[in-house]
Amino acid sequence: MSRLVLLTVGGGLFPLLPLYAIRLGASPAVAGNYLSFSFLALAIGTLVAGWLADRFQRRKALLVASGVLVIPALMAMSRVTSIGQLAVLTATVWFLSGIGHTLISILTGLFAEEAERGKVFGTLELTTGLAAVFSGLTFGRIADTWGYPSLFMFTGFLWILFPLIGLRIQDRVIDRAAAQEVSGDGGSLKLRGGLLLLLVASVLAQIAGSVGSLGTSLAMDKLGHLATAISSTGIVGGAAILLLLPIIGRLSDHARRKNYLVLGYLVGAAGLVVLVASVRLWHFWIAAVLLFVSYSGSRVVGSTMVTDLVAKRSLGRGLSLFHMTYWVGAVVGLSGTGYAIENLGMSSALILGALIPLVAIALLIPFREARRKHAGVAP
């Protein structure tokens, strides 16, 4: 439930923030840089969360504390008068959200049994779909009817649920000596081989995903669609996640996970191609389905692959690094998309974005999966 609140606020605000930035006087390039700066803060928060989780093993306390600090920052966003103020406050919210989001994934990985990791992470990712549907039904309508300041106040009150729910979450302390004996590597996290390939491919995939996210908002705004219509892409994409992710998670437990990751990247490239030709609202809905399924599906499969590869003693750092690839990719993708749209045009920027997942797929060709004891799948 904590993740549902986090994704409802973050996912609901994200497609509307560039529009708000433009209303404050930002150009498409500046709007892209503003979102890029926010995701840089998110990446730092993700990395900090992994280090703190492994170092102190007080994950529940960190989760609650970071959640409490988000509330005043969200409410302060209702009073901004410049893009600079908006950037600082958004970066603060995204940094703290990165800590909370990563801690939830770490706790999931610690409690998930090996043979059901795909199913568990797939179930967790369902919150992305639920959040997209709820925020799509409400956030754009609030912005159109009462304005963006009212929207930020609403998200601040909604976020109060995050730390309250966090108080009920269970934690687990990993015995350092036992973990070292089992892993045989002292619990160190080695960035080489399959893990490194997976991280680099994930960065590239998220760059492409960011092209689609920012491109959708700016293209629909340029065509005159209201915030309510732009948010509706989240409803459709979220519904697709609810239908497909449980299937993807379960299938990845009984087959080569890499195959599903490659398929997810191909679906994302197809979504960007559809976006190039989108004019009517239903065109953007089709693109949203493809982009949402690609983003969430690859995150489910990628999280299970990292959990397979990394010893539990280092799982906090391993999963935080994997999640950080999404935010690093967003930093590059959002800033690059803004400049590409201004200098090359919308269609060219989207076509270039569609080529990036193909590079990620090429990187995964030599990747060998960790052997799983119970899935009956050889690496």
Sequence and secondary structure as in RCSB ss.txt:
>XXXX:A:sequence
MSRLVLLTVGGGLFPLLPLYAIRLGASPAVAGNYLSFSFLALAIGTLVAGWLADRFQRRKALLVASGVLVIPALM
AMSRVTSIGQLAVLTATVWFLSGIGHTLISILTGLFAEEAERGKVFGTLELTTGLAAVFSGLTFGRIADTWGYPS
LFMFTGFLWILFPLIGLRIQDRVIDRAAAQEVSGDGGSLKLRGGLLLLLVASVLAQIAGSVGSLGTSLAMDKLGH
LATAISSTGIVGGAAILLLLPIIGRLSDHARRKNYLVLGYLVGAAGLVVLVASVRLWHFWIAAVLLFVSYSGSRV
VGSTMVTDLVAKRSLGRGLSLFHMTYWVGAVVGLSGTGYAIENLGMSSALILGALIPLVAIALLIPFREARRKHA
GVAP
>XXXX:A:secstr
 HHHHHHHHHHHHTTTHHHHHHHTT  HHHHHHHHHHHHHHHHHHHHHHHHHHHHH  HHHHHHHHHHHHHHHHH
HGGG  SHHHHHHHHHHHHHHHHHHHHHHHHHHHHHS GGGHHHHHHHHHHHHHHHHHHHHHHHHHHHHHH HHH
HHHHHHHHHTHHHHHHTT       HHHHHHHHSSTT     HHHHHHHHHHHHHHHHHHHHHHHHHHHHHHTT 
 HHHHHHHHHHHHHHHHHHHHHHHHHHTSS HHHHHHHHHHHHHHHHHHHHT  SHHHHHHHHHHHHHHHHHHHH
HHHHHHHHHS GGGHHHHHHHHHHHHHHHHHHHHHHHHHHHHHH HHHHHHHHHHHHHHHHHHHTT      SSS
    
